[in-house]
Amino acid sequence: MGRGSAAPVQTRPQTTDLTDLKAKLFRGFADPSRLAIVEALRRGPLTVSELVRATGLTQPNVSNHLRCLWECGLVVRESQGRFVRYRLSDRRVDSLLRLADQLLTEVAQGVYACTRYSKPKEPPLRRVP
């Protein structure tokens, strides 16, 4: 490379960028509704109606979370006639959740007792004047 050469193009994000990206990935799994959907999809492709039955969530809730998971690249959708089936985009999502299951067998008591990761409190209802 000569003196006037451009700096090499980085192929990986900086460490802090990669950490932020990983945190964003895990936020996709952090919502209980999204996690229930992803867990159901571990068994194979499902329609929205099948996901509603499998998770107990409402149809609008499932559809909203599926859109989020699809936009983030964690699920893909495939048309089959009148229906759209959703499936995990990558088998490593299942592998990651399997590792989480295995880890929880050893650390579940500590995670359960942890007060720092409790569910966020619902905001107070606003009164209409």
N, C-alpha and C positions, 0 to 999 in steps of 0.2 A: 504494500500500500504506500502510495506517495504521500507527501506532506499535505496536499490539498484534498485528500480523500475524505468522503463523508464517513461519519461514525457508523459502525456496524448496526444493522437493524436488530433490535431485541426481539427474540422469539418468545420469551416468557415474561409475564408481568413482574414488576419489582416485588420483593417479599411482602411489603405492606399491601400492595395491590392484590397479590395472591391471597393473603390472609383475609382481606375484605371480601374477595370473591368467594372464598370458602365459607365465610360467615353468611354471605347472602344465600349460598346454596343450602346451608343448614337451616336458614330461616324458612325456606320452602318446605322443610319437613317439620318445622317447629309448631305450625298451626295444627291443632288436633283434628280438624275437619280434613285438611289436606293430607295429613298422615293417614287417616282412616281410608281415604280414597286410594292412596298409594299402596297401603297394605292390602286392600281388596284387589288391586290390579296385579299384585304379586302372583295371584292364582291364575291370571290370564286376562285376555281382552274382555271388556264389559261395556255395555251401553249405559247411558245415563240412568235409565230405569233400573237396570240391574245394580248399578252403584247405589241408587237410592235404597233399594231393598237390602243390599249388603251392609250399608253403613248406618242406616236409620236417619240419614240427613234428608232435608227437603230437596226437591228437584232444583229450585233456584239456587240453593246453597251449593249443591253438587256441581251444577253448570258453571257457577261463578268460580269455584275453586279449580275445576278442570281447565277453564280458560287460563287461569293463572299458571297452572302446572304446564299447560301446552305452550304458553308464551315463553316460559322459562326453559323449555326444552326437556322437561322431565317426563312428559307423556307425548305420545303421537296419537293421531286419530286416523281411522281408516273407514271409508264408506263401504257399507255392504248393503246394497239395495236401498231401502228406506231408512236404514239405521246407520249410526256412526258408532263404531267401537273404539274405545280408548285402551291403550296398553302402555306399559313402561317403555320409554324410549331406548333404554340401554339395560342390559341384564345386570350391569354393575350396580344399578339402583337396588335391585333385589339383593345383591351380594352385600352392599353397604348396610341394608336393613337387617340382613341375617347376622352380620357382625355386631350390630347394635343389640340384637336379641341375645347373642352369646355374651356380650359384655354385661348386659343387664343381669344375667344369671349370677354374675359375681359382684356387681356393685349396686344392685337395685335398692337395697336397704339405704345406702348412703344417698342415692338420688332421691328416693322417696322422702328422706328426712331433710334434704337440703331446702333451706328457707329462701335462698337467693334465686331459685328458679321457679318460684311459685307462679301460678297463673296471674296475669294482670287483672286488677280489679276493674269491674264494670264502671264506666263513668256515671256520675249521678244523672238521673233524668232531669231534663230541663223543663221547667214549668213554663207553660204558655201564658203570657200576660192576659 
